[in-house]
Amino acid sequence: MPKTTERRQRPTTTDQATRAARDARSGATAEPDAARSPGRAARSPGRAARVEGGVVVRAGRKSTRRRRRTASGFTAATADKYVLYQKAVQSPELDVEFLRRVFKSTRGREALHFREDFCGTGLLSATWLEHSPAGATAEGFDLDPEPIAWGLAHHFHDLGEKAAGWTAHLKDVRAPGTRAYDVRVSQNFSHFVFTKRAEMLAYFEAARESLADDGVFVIDLYGGSEATEEMEEETKFRGFTYVWEQEKFWPGSGEYVNHITFRFPDRTEMKRAFSYKWRMWYLTELEDVLLDAGFARVDRYFEGWNAKGTSGNGIFKKGVRGENCGSWLAYLVGVK
Ligand SMILES: C[S@@+](CC[C@H](N)C(=O)[O-])C[C@H]1O[C@@H](n2cnc3c(N)ncnc32)[C@H](O)[C@@H]1O
């Protein structure tokens, strides 16, 4: 389900033509066909917004294709929320490519052993094994048996002997695993579940401890002025609409409540199929905690723009300062 990664960003200050030219020069012109990350739907500047009950509601990008009301057959009564989540939010092929590239360029060798924290269905792990040589392993950690069972039933059959490299742990992500990992990852902002600095520090310390001597720990995050707006954002996919709802944000505590809803052409919906109670963490806060946890250094990777300069392109490059825009995505890589 790497199918999309239009990680979204919205330019607020930079001239779009300049941006497009820059992307063209850098060769960063790949435009994955959809976008994902729990939460951040594709954004286009200047979209109309309305306020309903104190909440900003933005329409997603208008589709140029005719709506196919019956093509997919999706409806709330029969749709599988994990299938929809994968289609709308995840892009494991691109993610695995990024993780392999980061490890190789940082350590000068190929990574073999992988750990996926907050693994859900383990889709990223299955993709890791698919694109790794024989002998590779992947371990997933999640507290919820439902997505783990769903993933076992759906992701690993086609891997043949490589499927033996998968181990699912029904455990907290702070629990130790069974080997030293080359790459350990927390994706889709799942680590935002830790709302106290001491909890985050304990998690990062456990992550560092679990790595091989030359291992890396990779987390993603997002930010920008739109990140804490209380709003709903719709993104259309074939057969359903993905809705990211930022319901509540309290600046004093950083508490942050978000939901994913799926709507269907027959006007049914899976309301708040996934909900998240997070703390909104800023990049520099997380970087400081990683350094306090003992990582030798932290590298920052920021997403580039698509050719039109209207959205993220799913391609992350090493950077230092980032860009001040309405919505941005980044990775932090803790190097042991
Ligand atoms: C946002 S989903 C992530 C799914 C998938 N990894 C992805 O990238 O989209 C968060 C997952 O974290 C799990 N989770 C939350 N707190 C956890 C904890 N302390 N330890 C392990 N899993 C946890 C939830 O059960 C849920 O499946």
The ligand as a MOL file (V3000), in Angstrom:
LIG
                    3D

  0  0  0     0  0            999 V3000
M  V30 BEGIN CTAB
M  V30 COUNTS 27 29 0 0 0
M  V30 BEGIN ATOM
M  V30 1 C -1.6760 5.0630 14.5610 0
M  V30 2 S -1.7780 3.2850 14.7810 0 CHG=1
M  V30 3 C -0.3600 2.8780 13.8310 0
M  V30 4 C -0.6010 1.8230 12.7940 0
M  V30 5 C 0.5180 1.6630 11.7860 0
M  V30 6 N 1.7690 1.3370 12.4180 0
M  V30 7 C 0.7030 2.8740 10.9130 0
M  V30 8 O 1.8250 3.3190 10.7230 0
M  V30 9 O -0.2470 3.4030 10.3660 0 CHG=-1
M  V30 10 C -1.2670 3.1780 16.4460 0
M  V30 11 C -1.1700 1.7560 17.0240 0
M  V30 12 O -0.4350 1.8260 18.2500 0
M  V30 13 C -0.9530 0.8900 19.1690 0
M  V30 14 N -0.4920 1.3230 20.5050 0
M  V30 15 C -0.8750 2.4290 21.1920 0
M  V30 16 N -0.1400 2.5340 22.3340 0
M  V30 17 C 0.7350 1.4930 22.3470 0
M  V30 18 C 1.7800 1.0860 23.2130 0
M  V30 19 N 2.0860 1.7760 24.3320 0
M  V30 20 N 2.4900 -0.0190 22.9050 0
M  V30 21 C 2.1960 -0.7410 21.7940 0
M  V30 22 N 1.2270 -0.3900 20.9080 0
M  V30 23 C 0.5010 0.7200 21.1820 0
M  V30 24 C -2.4410 0.8910 18.8930 0
M  V30 25 O -3.0350 -0.3320 19.2930 0
M  V30 26 C -2.4920 1.0980 17.3760 0
M  V30 27 O -2.5820 -0.1330 16.6920 0
M  V30 END ATOM
M  V30 BEGIN BOND
M  V30 1 1 1 2
M  V30 2 1 2 3
M  V30 3 1 2 10
M  V30 4 1 3 4
M  V30 5 1 4 5
M  V30 6 1 5 6
M  V30 7 1 5 7
M  V30 8 2 7 8
M  V30 9 1 7 9
M  V30 10 1 10 11
M  V30 11 1 11 12
M  V30 12 1 11 26
M  V30 13 1 12 13
M  V30 14 1 13 14
M  V30 15 1 13 24
M  V30 16 1 14 15
M  V30 17 1 14 23
M  V30 18 2 15 16
M  V30 19 1 16 17
M  V30 20 1 17 18
M  V30 21 2 17 23
M  V30 22 1 18 19
M  V30 23 2 18 20
M  V30 24 1 20 21
M  V30 25 2 21 22
M  V30 26 1 22 23
M  V30 27 1 24 25
M  V30 28 1 24 26
M  V30 29 1 26 27
M  V30 END BOND
M  V30 END CTAB
M  END
